[in-house]
Amino acid sequence: MPRRPAFVFLDLGNVIVSFDRERAHRQMAAVAGVPLATVRAALAATDLETRIERGAVDWRGFHAEFSRHTGTASDPARLADAASDMFTLNVAMLPVIAGLSRAGIPVGILSNTCGVHWEHLCAKRLAVLPGAFAVTVLSHEVEAVKPEPAIYATAASRAGVPPDHIFFCDDIPAHVDAARACGWDAEVFESATGLIDALHRRGLNLGV
């Protein structure tokens, strides 16, 4: 039987919140006053989305490079809002997070994300962000991204428990495989119900 975890890490995107990147790109195109294809081409050519998640560029740098590649002069704050307004809370996860809290299991976020997205989510005052989480390990802050081992090592250190006492759930199989390679217990996220079942198999009855 799998071990009862002492700490649970959850991915953010498509676990705690869902997101629609296509919507963000459409909104960015509207703010910049260019066709959607221009936005897609600029992001593909510059790898800006990957670099901002890694912390290799901040929003000021992102906006400047995006503006050069698209030939635009948009307002940085409006473009940030357009790029960030794509998230919806996965309300089915609220009982899971509450159940873990009742069980005395600390929960953290381990996410590939950027500063403007995180700030937008926190500003929306969603029911669980950021106060429901004991630890937040965000790629742009630690300058490492999943599935690189460095981000898992940082997360384990902040959790303060041995790697084999950590349970992790992420919607991307490669990120789950990397966590297992670091000694974590991990499962691919498919639904809140599936996560509840996985935790139950590990001795955690969440009461939901």
N, C-alpha and C positions, 0 to 999 in steps of 0.2 A: 504494500500500500504506500502511496506517496506520503511524504512527511507533512504534518500540520505546519503551515508557514508561520514564521514569526513576524514577517513583513510582506506586504503585497504592493507591488508596483503595477500601475495601469498605464497603458498608452493613452494619449489624449485624443488624437484624431481618429474618428471611426470607432472609438470605444466610449469615451466619456462624452464627446461631442461628435456629430457628423459634420462633414464639410462638402462644399461644392466648388471646386477650384474653377470650373468652367464659368460659374456665376461671377467669381472674383475677376476673371479675365475680361468678361463682358463689361463689368462695371469699370474696370481700369480703362478699357477702350473708350467708354463713354466720357469719363473724366478727362482723358487725354485728347479726345476729339479725333481719334483715328479708328480705322477698321479693326475688328477683332483679330484678323490675320496679322496685322502689324504688331500687335501685342504678343501674339504667339511667337512670331518670328524673332522678336527682340529677346524674349525670355529664353528661347531655345539657343540663340546665338551667344548669349552672354552667360548662361548657366546661373543667372542671378538668384533664382529661387533656391537652388542648392547652396549657393554661397552664403545667402543671408541666414539660412537655417544653421549653417556651420559657424556662424559668427565671423566669417571672413570679410563681410561688408555689413555696415549698419544701414538704417533706413535712408539716411542722408546720402550715403554712397550709392545705394540701390536707386534712389530717385534720380540722382545725377546721371548714372550710367543708362538707366531706362530712358531718360529724356534725350540723351545723345543718340541712342540707337533708334528712337522713334521720331526724332526731330520735333519734339513737343516741349512745352513749358508749363506743365500742369502744377497746381498747388500741391506741395508735398503732403500736407495733412489730408486733403481730399483724396489724393491717390492712395494714401495709407488706409483710409476708411473703406475705399472701394475694394482694395486688396484683402481687407480683413473681414468685411461683412458677408461671411459665407458659412457661418457656423450655426448649428442647431443643437441644443442640449439633448442628449440621449436620456430621456426621462426614465426609461426602464432601468438605468443604472443607479438611480437614486436609492432604491431599497437595498441594493448590493452594498453601496458605500456606507449607508446607515447601518446595515447588518454587521459589516466588518467593524465599525466603530463600537457597536454594542458588544461584540465579541472581544474587544480589547486588542484588535489587530491594527497596527498603524498602516496607513495607506499612503503611497507616494505616486507622483506622476513621473514617468520617464518618456520624454517626447522629443521628436525632431520637430522643432518649431522655431519661429523667429520672434523678435521682440515686439513688432507691431501687432502680430496675431495674438500673442499672450496678453499684451496690454489691452487690446480690444475685448478679449474674453473676460478679463477681470473687470473692466469698466462696465460690461453688460450686467454685472451683479448676478450672474448665474448662481443657482442655489448652492453649488458646491465649490466654486472657484473664488479665491484660492484656499479659503480657510479650512476646508474639510481634509486637507492633505498635510501630512507631517513633513514631507520632503517633496520638493519639485526639482527635477533634474532636466534642464532644458538645453537642447543642443547648442543654441546660439550663445548661451552663457558659459558652457564648459568647453566650447570649441571642439566638439566631437559629435559624431552622429551615429545612430544605429545603422548598421550592425557592427560598428567598430568596437573592439574590446574595451577601449579606454572609457567609453561612456558607461558601460556596465560596471567597470571597476570604480568609477566615481560614484555611481548610484549605490553600490554595495557599501562603500565607505561611509556615505551619508546615512544609509539605513542603520548602520551600526550593528549588523548581525552577520554571521557567516553566509557566504553565497548560497550554500545548500539549504538555508533557512528562508530564502526569498522565493516567493511565487510571483510570476510576471505574466501578464496577458496583453497581447498585441495582435492587431488584425493582419500583420504582414508575416508570413511564415519565416522569411529569412531573419527577421528580428527575433523571433522565438528561437530559432535554431542557434543564433549567436548567443542568446541568454543561456541556453542549455550548455553550450560549449564553455561558458564561463562558470558552470557549476550550479546555475539556477534551475529551479523547477519552473516550467513555463508551458503555456497552452496558447494556441491560436484562438483569437476572439471571433466568435460567430454570432453570439447573441448574449443578452444578459442572463437568460435562462440557462444557456450552456455554461456560462461562467459560474452561476450558482451551483450547478451540478458538479463542476470541476472542483469547486471549493468544498462541497459536501463530501466528495471522495477523499478529500484531505483532512477530514475531521472537523470542518467548520459548518455548523448548521446556522444559517443566517436568519432563520425564522421567516423566510419569504418563499 
